[in-house]
Amino acid sequence: MPLKPGSSKETISDNISEFHGGNTYAKTKSKFGKAKADKQAVAVAFSKARESKGQGSSKKSKGESRKGRFGPVGRF
């Protein structure tokens, strides 16, 4: 089952639980140990939360110039 989008504590907890019941967790656990498999489950859940958090914001198009701290990039 796919992981749920969202960044609330409940959603992250559900995603960790979902990962623990999956086949990938079992393979990681048998190969690297329980501690590493648990860390991976948490990392995947937080990654999904970050991914879903950024979907609502507008992103710059590729053609726009990047403006940094010192003005447009590429002009010296």
PDB file with one MODEL, atoms N, CA, C and O in Angstrom:
MODEL        1
ATOM      1  N   MET A   1       0.843  -1.179   0.000  1.00  0.00           N
ATOM      2  CA  MET A   1       0.000   0.000   0.000  1.00  0.00           C
ATOM      3  C   MET A   1       0.888   1.242   0.000  1.00  0.00           C
ATOM      4  O   MET A   1       1.878   1.283   0.730  1.00  0.00           O
ATOM      5  N   PRO A   2       0.559   2.240  -0.791  1.00  0.00           N
ATOM      6  CA  PRO A   2       1.396   3.441  -0.856  1.00  0.00           C
ATOM      7  C   PRO A   2       1.312   4.262   0.433  1.00  0.00           C
ATOM      8  O   PRO A   2       0.338   4.171   1.180  1.00  0.00           O
ATOM      9  N   LEU A   3       2.334   5.049   0.675  1.00  0.00           N
ATOM     10  CA  LEU A   3       2.365   5.896   1.855  1.00  0.00           C
ATOM     11  C   LEU A   3       1.431   7.072   1.664  1.00  0.00           C
ATOM     12  O   LEU A   3       1.219   7.535   0.543  1.00  0.00           O
ATOM     13  N   LYS A   4       0.866   7.558   2.777  1.00  0.00           N
ATOM     14  CA  LYS A   4      -0.081   8.668   2.732  1.00  0.00           C
ATOM     15  C   LYS A   4       0.663   9.994   2.618  1.00  0.00           C
ATOM     16  O   LYS A   4       1.709  10.169   3.244  1.00  0.00           O
ATOM     17  N   PRO A   5       0.142  10.929   1.830  1.00  0.00           N
ATOM     18  CA  PRO A   5       0.746  12.255   1.807  1.00  0.00           C
ATOM     19  C   PRO A   5       0.302  13.046   3.032  1.00  0.00           C
ATOM     20  O   PRO A   5      -0.799  12.835   3.542  1.00  0.00           O
ATOM     21  N   GLY A   6       1.135  13.937   3.497  1.00  0.00           N
ATOM     22  CA  GLY A   6       0.793  14.773   4.643  1.00  0.00           C
ATOM     23  C   GLY A   6       1.953  14.875   5.601  1.00  0.00           C
ATOM     24  O   GLY A   6       2.865  14.048   5.580  1.00  0.00           O
ATOM     25  N   SER A   7       1.920  15.902   6.449  1.00  0.00           N
ATOM     26  CA  SER A   7       3.037  16.123   7.351  1.00  0.00           C
ATOM     27  C   SER A   7       2.625  16.173   8.816  1.00  0.00           C
ATOM     28  O   SER A   7       3.418  16.592   9.659  1.00  0.00           O
ATOM     29  N   SER A   8       1.395  15.753   9.140  1.00  0.00           N
ATOM     30  CA  SER A   8       0.989  15.740  10.533  1.00  0.00           C
ATOM     31  C   SER A   8       1.642  14.565  11.259  1.00  0.00           C
ATOM     32  O   SER A   8       2.082  13.601  10.632  1.00  0.00           O
ATOM     33  N   LYS A   9       1.699  14.658  12.581  1.00  0.00           N
ATOM     34  CA  LYS A   9       2.314  13.595  13.380  1.00  0.00           C
ATOM     35  C   LYS A   9       1.596  12.266  13.164  1.00  0.00           C
ATOM     36  O   LYS A   9       2.230  11.212  13.108  1.00  0.00           O
ATOM     37  N   GLU A  10       0.289  12.320  13.045  1.00  0.00           N
ATOM     38  CA  GLU A  10      -0.503  11.102  12.848  1.00  0.00           C
ATOM     39  C   GLU A  10      -0.182  10.438  11.505  1.00  0.00           C
ATOM     40  O   GLU A  10      -0.044   9.217  11.429  1.00  0.00           O
ATOM     41  N   THR A  11      -0.065  11.233  10.466  1.00  0.00           N
ATOM     42  CA  THR A  11       0.247  10.698   9.137  1.00  0.00           C
ATOM     43  C   THR A  11       1.644  10.092   9.110  1.00  0.00           C
ATOM     44  O   THR A  11       1.844   9.015   8.549  1.00  0.00           O
ATOM     45  N   ILE A  12       2.617  10.782   9.718  1.00  0.00           N
ATOM     46  CA  ILE A  12       3.980  10.262   9.765  1.00  0.00           C
ATOM     47  C   ILE A  12       4.016   8.946  10.536  1.00  0.00           C
ATOM     48  O   ILE A  12       4.691   8.000  10.130  1.00  0.00           O
ATOM     49  N   SER A  13       3.292   8.891  11.641  1.00  0.00           N
ATOM     50  CA  SER A  13       3.226   7.667  12.437  1.00  0.00           C
ATOM     51  C   SER A  13       2.588   6.523  11.645  1.00  0.00           C
ATOM     52  O   SER A  13       3.056   5.386  11.695  1.00  0.00           O
ATOM     53  N   ASP A  14       1.525   6.833  10.921  1.00  0.00           N
ATOM     54  CA  ASP A  14       0.870   5.819  10.087  1.00  0.00           C
ATOM     55  C   ASP A  14       1.814   5.313   8.987  1.00  0.00           C
ATOM     56  O   ASP A  14       1.832   4.122   8.677  1.00  0.00           O
ATOM     57  N   ASN A  15       2.590   6.221   8.407  1.00  0.00           N
ATOM     58  CA  ASN A  15       3.530   5.821   7.360  1.00  0.00           C
ATOM     59  C   ASN A  15       4.647   4.938   7.906  1.00  0.00           C
ATOM     60  O   ASN A  15       5.077   3.994   7.242  1.00  0.00           O
ATOM     61  N   ILE A  16       5.116   5.242   9.115  1.00  0.00           N
ATOM     62  CA  ILE A  16       6.133   4.391   9.738  1.00  0.00           C
ATOM     63  C   ILE A  16       5.552   3.006   9.998  1.00  0.00           C
ATOM     64  O   ILE A  16       6.205   1.997   9.732  1.00  0.00           O
ATOM     65  N   SER A  17       4.332   2.954  10.515  1.00  0.00           N
ATOM     66  CA  SER A  17       3.675   1.674  10.778  1.00  0.00           C
ATOM     67  C   SER A  17       3.464   0.888   9.486  1.00  0.00           C
ATOM     68  O   SER A  17       3.639  -0.330   9.452  1.00  0.00           O
ATOM     69  N   GLU A  18       3.087   1.597   8.433  1.00  0.00           N
ATOM     70  CA  GLU A  18       2.879   0.964   7.131  1.00  0.00           C
ATOM     71  C   GLU A  18       4.182   0.352   6.618  1.00  0.00           C
ATOM     72  O   GLU A  18       4.190  -0.755   6.081  1.00  0.00           O
ATOM     73  N   PHE A  19       5.270   1.081   6.791  1.00  0.00           N
ATOM     74  CA  PHE A  19       6.568   0.599   6.330  1.00  0.00           C
ATOM     75  C   PHE A  19       7.005  -0.625   7.135  1.00  0.00           C
ATOM     76  O   PHE A  19       7.618  -1.537   6.580  1.00  0.00           O
ATOM     77  N   HIS A  20       6.699  -0.658   8.433  1.00  0.00           N
ATOM     78  CA  HIS A  20       7.093  -1.779   9.286  1.00  0.00           C
ATOM     79  C   HIS A  20       6.406  -3.080   8.882  1.00  0.00           C
ATOM     80  O   HIS A  20       6.948  -4.160   9.120  1.00  0.00           O
ATOM     81  N   GLY A  21       5.252  -2.998   8.291  1.00  0.00           N
ATOM     82  CA  GLY A  21       4.545  -4.202   7.896  1.00  0.00           C
ATOM     83  C   GLY A  21       4.906  -4.683   6.500  1.00  0.00           C
ATOM     84  O   GLY A  21       4.428  -5.728   6.059  1.00  0.00           O
ATOM     85  N   GLY A  22       5.735  -3.939   5.814  1.00  0.00           N
ATOM     86  CA  GLY A  22       6.014  -4.239   4.419  1.00  0.00           C
ATOM     87  C   GLY A  22       7.173  -5.189   4.204  1.00  0.00           C
ATOM     88  O   GLY A  22       7.908  -5.526   5.132  1.00  0.00           O
ATOM     89  N   ASN A  23       7.319  -5.609   2.975  1.00  0.00           N
ATOM     90  CA  ASN A  23       8.352  -6.546   2.566  1.00  0.00           C
ATOM     91  C   ASN A  23       9.739  -5.901   2.580  1.00  0.00           C
ATOM     92  O   ASN A  23      10.727  -6.562   2.901  1.00  0.00           O
ATOM     93  N   THR A  24       9.817  -4.617   2.235  1.00  0.00           N
ATOM     94  CA  THR A  24      11.099  -3.918   2.202  1.00  0.00           C
ATOM     95  C   THR A  24      11.723  -3.854   3.588  1.00  0.00           C
ATOM     96  O   THR A  24      12.931  -4.035   3.741  1.00  0.00           O
ATOM     97  N   TYR A  25      10.894  -3.594   4.600  1.00  0.00           N
ATOM     98  CA  TYR A  25      11.377  -3.533   5.979  1.00  0.00           C
ATOM     99  C   TYR A  25      11.963  -4.881   6.396  1.00  0.00           C
ATOM    100  O   TYR A  25      13.018  -4.929   7.030  1.00  0.00           O
ATOM    101  N   ALA A  26      11.296  -5.958   6.051  1.00  0.00           N
ATOM    102  CA  ALA A  26      11.759  -7.295   6.424  1.00  0.00           C
ATOM    103  C   ALA A  26      13.111  -7.604   5.782  1.00  0.00           C
ATOM    104  O   ALA A  26      13.994  -8.176   6.422  1.00  0.00           O
ATOM    105  N   LYS A  27      13.264  -7.228   4.531  1.00  0.00           N
ATOM    106  CA  LYS A  27      14.539  -7.465   3.845  1.00  0.00           C
ATOM    107  C   LYS A  27      15.657  -6.627   4.456  1.00  0.00           C
ATOM    108  O   LYS A  27      16.764  -7.121   4.672  1.00  0.00           O
ATOM    109  N   THR A  28      15.365  -5.363   4.731  1.00  0.00           N
ATOM    110  CA  THR A  28      16.367  -4.480   5.330  1.00  0.00           C
ATOM    111  C   THR A  28      16.742  -4.978   6.722  1.00  0.00           C
ATOM    112  O   THR A  28      17.914  -4.967   7.097  1.00  0.00           O
ATOM    113  N   LYS A  29      15.751  -5.410   7.478  1.00  0.00           N
ATOM    114  CA  LYS A  29      15.989  -5.907   8.832  1.00  0.00           C
ATOM    115  C   LYS A  29      16.877  -7.152   8.814  1.00  0.00           C
ATOM    116  O   LYS A  29      17.789  -7.274   9.631  1.00  0.00           O
ATOM    117  N   SER A  30      16.619  -8.064   7.898  1.00  0.00           N
ATOM    118  CA  SER A  30      17.411  -9.294   7.859  1.00  0.00           C
ATOM    119  C   SER A  30      18.836  -9.035   7.367  1.00  0.00           C
ATOM    120  O   SER A  30      19.770  -9.736   7.757  1.00  0.00           O
ATOM    121  N   LYS A  31      18.996  -8.025   6.509  1.00  0.00           N
ATOM    122  CA  LYS A  31      20.312  -7.753   5.942  1.00  0.00           C
ATOM    123  C   LYS A  31      21.173  -6.855   6.837  1.00  0.00           C
ATOM    124  O   LYS A  31      22.369  -7.101   6.992  1.00  0.00           O
ATOM    125  N   PHE A  32      20.568  -5.812   7.429  1.00  0.00           N
ATOM    126  CA  PHE A  32      21.338  -4.813   8.172  1.00  0.00           C
ATOM    127  C   PHE A  32      21.011  -4.732   9.662  1.00  0.00           C
ATOM    128  O   PHE A  32      21.744  -4.085  10.410  1.00  0.00           O
ATOM    129  N   GLY A  33      19.941  -5.366  10.106  1.00  0.00           N
ATOM    130  CA  GLY A  33      19.568  -5.313  11.515  1.00  0.00           C
ATOM    131  C   GLY A  33      18.361  -4.427  11.756  1.00  0.00           C
ATOM    132  O   GLY A  33      17.996  -3.597  10.924  1.00  0.00           O
ATOM    133  N   LYS A  34      17.748  -4.626  12.919  1.00  0.00           N
ATOM    134  CA  LYS A  34      16.519  -3.925  13.257  1.00  0.00           C
ATOM    135  C   LYS A  34      16.729  -2.417  13.400  1.00  0.00           C
ATOM    136  O   LYS A  34      15.898  -1.632  12.943  1.00  0.00           O
ATOM    137  N   ALA A  35      17.826  -2.009  14.026  1.00  0.00           N
ATOM    138  CA  ALA A  35      18.056  -0.581  14.255  1.00  0.00           C
ATOM    139  C   ALA A  35      18.144   0.194  12.937  1.00  0.00           C
ATOM    140  O   ALA A  35      17.559   1.268  12.802  1.00  0.00           O
ATOM    141  N   LYS A  36      18.864  -0.346  11.990  1.00  0.00           N
ATOM    142  CA  LYS A  36      19.007   0.331  10.704  1.00  0.00           C
ATOM    143  C   LYS A  36      17.686   0.333   9.928  1.00  0.00           C
ATOM    144  O   LYS A  36      17.360   1.307   9.250  1.00  0.00           O
ATOM    145  N   ALA A  37      16.937  -0.755  10.030  1.00  0.00           N
ATOM    146  CA  ALA A  37      15.639  -0.827   9.353  1.00  0.00           C
ATOM    147  C   ALA A  37      14.662   0.177   9.953  1.00  0.00           C
ATOM    148  O   ALA A  37      13.878   0.787   9.226  1.00  0.00           O
ATOM    149  N   ASP A  38      14.701   0.355  11.279  1.00  0.00           N
ATOM    150  CA  ASP A  38      13.840   1.340  11.928  1.00  0.00           C
ATOM    151  C   ASP A  38      14.201   2.758  11.492  1.00  0.00           C
ATOM    152  O   ASP A  38      13.321   3.575  11.223  1.00  0.00           O
ATOM    153  N   LYS A  39      15.500   3.042  11.424  1.00  0.00           N
ATOM    154  CA  LYS A  39      15.950   4.362  10.977  1.00  0.00           C
ATOM    155  C   LYS A  39      15.497   4.630   9.552  1.00  0.00           C
ATOM    156  O   LYS A  39      15.098   5.746   9.221  1.00  0.00           O
ATOM    157  N   GLN A  40      15.558   3.608   8.712  1.00  0.00           N
ATOM    158  CA  GLN A  40      15.143   3.775   7.327  1.00  0.00           C
ATOM    159  C   GLN A  40      13.642   4.048   7.242  1.00  0.00           C
ATOM    160  O   GLN A  40      13.206   4.874   6.440  1.00  0.00           O
ATOM    161  N   ALA A  41      12.851   3.357   8.065  1.00  0.00           N
ATOM    162  CA  ALA A  41      11.406   3.569   8.069  1.00  0.00           C
ATOM    163  C   ALA A  41      11.073   5.008   8.453  1.00  0.00           C
ATOM    164  O   ALA A  41      10.208   5.632   7.840  1.00  0.00           O
ATOM    165  N   VAL A  42      11.755   5.529   9.462  1.00  0.00           N
ATOM    166  CA  VAL A  42      11.526   6.902   9.899  1.00  0.00           C
ATOM    167  C   VAL A  42      11.970   7.885   8.813  1.00  0.00           C
ATOM    168  O   VAL A  42      11.284   8.870   8.542  1.00  0.00           O
ATOM    169  N   ALA A  43      13.113   7.613   8.197  1.00  0.00           N
ATOM    170  CA  ALA A  43      13.623   8.498   7.146  1.00  0.00           C
ATOM    171  C   ALA A  43      12.667   8.563   5.964  1.00  0.00           C
ATOM    172  O   ALA A  43      12.434   9.636   5.408  1.00  0.00           O
ATOM    173  N   VAL A  44      12.118   7.428   5.584  1.00  0.00           N
ATOM    174  CA  VAL A  44      11.173   7.393   4.457  1.00  0.00           C
ATOM    175  C   VAL A  44       9.909   8.168   4.803  1.00  0.00           C
ATOM    176  O   VAL A  44       9.382   8.898   3.964  1.00  0.00           O
ATOM    177  N   ALA A  45       9.415   8.015   6.038  1.00  0.00           N
ATOM    178  CA  ALA A  45       8.198   8.709   6.457  1.00  0.00           C
ATOM    179  C   ALA A  45       8.401  10.225   6.462  1.00  0.00           C
ATOM    180  O   ALA A  45       7.535  10.968   6.001  1.00  0.00           O
ATOM    181  N   PHE A  46       9.543  10.685   6.984  1.00  0.00           N
ATOM    182  CA  PHE A  46       9.807  12.117   7.007  1.00  0.00           C
ATOM    183  C   PHE A  46      10.066  12.668   5.608  1.00  0.00           C
ATOM    184  O   PHE A  46       9.711  13.810   5.312  1.00  0.00           O
ATOM    185  N   SER A  47      10.671  11.876   4.765  1.00  0.00           N
ATOM    186  CA  SER A  47      10.899  12.289   3.380  1.00  0.00           C
ATOM    187  C   SER A  47       9.570  12.503   2.663  1.00  0.00           C
ATOM    188  O   SER A  47       9.400  13.477   1.929  1.00  0.00           O
ATOM    189  N   LYS A  48       8.641  11.595   2.880  1.00  0.00           N
ATOM    190  CA  LYS A  48       7.310  11.716   2.275  1.00  0.00           C
ATOM    191  C   LYS A  48       6.591  12.957   2.810  1.00  0.00           C
ATOM    192  O   LYS A  48       5.879  13.636   2.070  1.00  0.00           O
ATOM    193  N   ALA A  49       6.783  13.248   4.110  1.00  0.00           N
ATOM    194  CA  ALA A  49       6.154  14.430   4.701  1.00  0.00           C
ATOM    195  C   ALA A  49       6.724  15.706   4.089  1.00  0.00           C
ATOM    196  O   ALA A  49       5.974  16.632   3.779  1.00  0.00           O
ATOM    197  N   ARG A  50       8.047  15.764   3.914  1.00  0.00           N
ATOM    198  CA  ARG A  50       8.669  16.933   3.289  1.00  0.00           C
ATOM    199  C   ARG A  50       8.201  17.096   1.854  1.00  0.00           C
ATOM    200  O   ARG A  50       7.940  18.209   1.397  1.00  0.00           O
ATOM    201  N   GLU A  51       8.096  15.986   1.151  1.00  0.00           N
ATOM    202  CA  GLU A  51       7.661  16.008  -0.248  1.00  0.00           C
ATOM    203  C   GLU A  51       6.246  16.561  -0.363  1.00  0.00           C
ATOM    204  O   GLU A  51       5.970  17.374  -1.245  1.00  0.00           O
ATOM    205  N   SER A  52       5.353  16.131   0.513  1.00  0.00           N
ATOM    206  CA  SER A  52       3.960  16.572   0.429  1.00  0.00           C
ATOM    207  C   SER A  52       3.801  18.009   0.910  1.00  0.00           C
ATOM    208  O   SER A  52       2.873  18.703   0.497  1.00  0.00           O
ATOM    209  N   LYS A  53       4.698  18.457   1.777  1.00  0.00           N
ATOM    210  CA  LYS A  53       4.631  19.825   2.274  1.00  0.00           C
ATOM    211  C   LYS A  53       4.953  20.832   1.180  1.00  0.00           C
ATOM    212  O   LYS A  53       4.384  21.924   1.165  1.00  0.00           O
ATOM    213  N   GLY A  54       5.842  20.494   0.276  1.00  0.00           N
ATOM    214  CA  GLY A  54       6.285  21.408  -0.765  1.00  0.00           C
ATOM    215  C   GLY A  54       5.404  21.443  -1.992  1.00  0.00           C
ATOM    216  O   GLY A  54       5.639  22.263  -2.879  1.00  0.00           O
ATOM    217  N   GLN A  55       4.414  20.603  -2.082  1.00  0.00           N
ATOM    218  CA  GLN A  55       3.591  20.535  -3.286  1.00  0.00           C
ATOM    219  C   GLN A  55       2.720  21.761  -3.476  1.00  0.00           C
ATOM    220  O   GLN A  55       2.417  22.116  -4.616  1.00  0.00           O
ATOM    221  N   GLY A  56       2.307  22.418  -2.412  1.00  0.00           N
ATOM    222  CA  GLY A  56       1.397  23.543  -2.527  1.00  0.00           C
ATOM    223  C   GLY A  56       2.065  24.845  -2.945  1.00  0.00           C
ATOM    224  O   GLY A  56       1.389  25.755  -3.424  1.00  0.00           O
ATOM    225  N   SER A  57       3.359  24.948  -2.774  1.00  0.00           N
ATOM    226  CA  SER A  57       4.035  26.206  -3.087  1.00  0.00           C
ATOM    227  C   SER A  57       4.326  26.303  -4.582  1.00  0.00           C
ATOM    228  O   SER A  57       4.465  25.294  -5.272  1.00  0.00           O
ATOM    229  N   SER A  58       4.414  27.534  -5.060  1.00  0.00           N
ATOM    230  CA  SER A  58       4.735  27.723  -6.467  1.00  0.00           C
ATOM    231  C   SER A  58       6.245  27.672  -6.646  1.00  0.00           C
ATOM    232  O   SER A  58       7.003  28.161  -5.809  1.00  0.00           O
ATOM    233  N   LYS A  59       6.659  27.081  -7.735  1.00  0.00           N
ATOM    234  CA  LYS A  59       8.082  26.966  -8.013  1.00  0.00           C
ATOM    235  C   LYS A  59       8.429  27.859  -9.190  1.00  0.00           C
ATOM    236  O   LYS A  59       7.581  28.152 -10.033  1.00  0.00           O
ATOM    237  N   LYS A  60       9.694  28.293  -9.240  1.00  0.00           N
ATOM    238  CA  LYS A  60      10.142  29.114 -10.356  1.00  0.00           C
ATOM    239  C   LYS A  60      10.242  28.257 -11.610  1.00  0.00           C
ATOM    240  O   LYS A  60      10.567  27.071 -11.554  1.00  0.00           O
ATOM    241  N   SER A  61       9.957  28.880 -12.725  1.00  0.00           N
ATOM    242  CA  SER A  61      10.148  28.162 -13.981  1.00  0.00           C
ATOM    243  C   SER A  61      11.631  28.128 -14.307  1.00  0.00           C
ATOM    244  O   SER A  61      12.409  28.912 -13.762  1.00  0.00           O
ATOM    245  N   LYS A  62      12.022  27.232 -15.184  1.00  0.00           N
ATOM    246  CA  LYS A  62      13.435  27.076 -15.526  1.00  0.00           C
ATOM    247  C   LYS A  62      14.010  28.317 -16.194  1.00  0.00           C
ATOM    248  O   LYS A  62      15.213  28.559 -16.098  1.00  0.00           O
ATOM    249  N   GLY A  63      13.190  29.098 -16.860  1.00  0.00           N
ATOM    250  CA  GLY A  63      13.675  30.243 -17.599  1.00  0.00           C
ATOM    251  C   GLY A  63      13.948  31.480 -16.746  1.00  0.00           C
ATOM    252  O   GLY A  63      14.642  32.395 -17.191  1.00  0.00           O
ATOM    253  N   GLU A  64      13.417  31.518 -15.537  1.00  0.00           N
ATOM    254  CA  GLU A  64      13.607  32.691 -14.695  1.00  0.00           C
ATOM    255  C   GLU A  64      15.042  32.790 -14.204  1.00  0.00           C
ATOM    256  O   GLU A  64      15.698  31.781 -13.944  1.00  0.00           O
ATOM    257  N   SER A  65      15.514  34.013 -14.083  1.00  0.00           N
ATOM    258  CA  SER A  65      16.867  34.194 -13.566  1.00  0.00           C
ATOM    259  C   SER A  65      16.854  34.011 -12.056  1.00  0.00           C
ATOM    260  O   SER A  65      15.879  34.341 -11.381  1.00  0.00           O
ATOM    261  N   ARG A  66      17.946  33.485 -11.547  1.00  0.00           N
ATOM    262  CA  ARG A  66      18.067  33.276 -10.111  1.00  0.00           C
ATOM    263  C   ARG A  66      18.656  34.530  -9.488  1.00  0.00           C
ATOM    264  O   ARG A  66      19.670  35.040  -9.965  1.00  0.00           O
ATOM    265  N   LYS A  67      18.050  35.021  -8.456  1.00  0.00           N
ATOM    266  CA  LYS A  67      18.576  36.181  -7.754  1.00  0.00           C
ATOM    267  C   LYS A  67      19.063  35.717  -6.394  1.00  0.00           C
ATOM    268  O   LYS A  67      18.309  35.145  -5.607  1.00  0.00           O
ATOM    269  N   GLY A  68      20.300  35.967  -6.139  1.00  0.00           N
ATOM    270  CA  GLY A  68      20.887  35.589  -4.871  1.00  0.00           C
ATOM    271  C   GLY A  68      21.063  36.799  -3.983  1.00  0.00           C
ATOM    272  O   GLY A  68      20.369  37.804  -4.138  1.00  0.00           O
ATOM    273  N   ARG A  69      21.965  36.704  -3.081  1.00  0.00           N
ATOM    274  CA  ARG A  69      22.238  37.754  -2.124  1.00  0.00           C
ATOM    275  C   ARG A  69      22.842  38.989  -2.800  1.00  0.00           C
ATOM    276  O   ARG A  69      22.614  40.115  -2.358  1.00  0.00           O
ATOM    277  N   PHE A  70      23.599  38.777  -3.856  1.00  0.00           N
ATOM    278  CA  PHE A  70      24.289  39.869  -4.515  1.00  0.00           C
ATOM    279  C   PHE A  70      23.709  40.204  -5.882  1.00  0.00           C
ATOM    280  O   PHE A  70      24.420  40.742  -6.732  1.00  0.00           O
ATOM    281  N   GLY A  71      22.461  39.904  -6.111  1.00  0.00           N
ATOM    282  CA  GLY A  71      21.830  40.234  -7.382  1.00  0.00           C
ATOM    283  C   GLY A  71      21.772  39.025  -8.304  1.00  0.00           C
ATOM    284  O   GLY A  71      21.986  37.894  -7.866  1.00  0.00           O
ATOM    285  N   PRO A  72      21.485  39.261  -9.570  1.00  0.00           N
ATOM    286  CA  PRO A  72      21.355  38.154 -10.523  1.00  0.00           C
ATOM    287  C   PRO A  72      22.656  37.351 -10.670  1.00  0.00           C
ATOM    288  O   PRO A  72      23.750  37.915 -10.669  1.00  0.00           O
ATOM    289  N   VAL A  73      22.518  36.067 -10.793  1.00  0.00           N
ATOM    290  CA  VAL A  73      23.664  35.194 -10.945  1.00  0.00           C
ATOM    291  C   VAL A  73      24.186  35.287 -12.381  1.00  0.00           C
ATOM    292  O   VAL A  73      23.398  35.373 -13.324  1.00  0.00           O
ATOM    293  N   GLY A  74      25.488  35.270 -12.545  1.00  0.00           N
ATOM    294  CA  GLY A  74      26.064  35.303 -13.883  1.00  0.00           C
ATOM    295  C   GLY A  74      26.557  36.671 -14.298  1.00  0.00           C
ATOM    296  O   GLY A  74      27.276  36.790 -15.290  1.00  0.00           O
ATOM    297  N   ARG A  75      26.190  37.699 -13.568  1.00  0.00           N
ATOM    298  CA  ARG A  75      26.678  39.043 -13.886  1.00  0.00           C
ATOM    299  C   ARG A  75      27.747  39.423 -12.881  1.00  0.00           C
ATOM    300  O   ARG A  75      27.511  39.400 -11.673  1.00  0.00           O
ATOM    301  N   PHE A  76      28.917  39.770 -13.380  1.00  0.00           N
ATOM    302  CA  PHE A  76      30.013  40.141 -12.486  1.00  0.00           C
ATOM    303  C   PHE A  76      30.477  41.545 -12.752  1.00  0.00           C
ATOM    304  O   PHE A  76      31.396  42.027 -12.090  1.00  0.00           O
TER     305      PHE A  76
ENDMDL
END
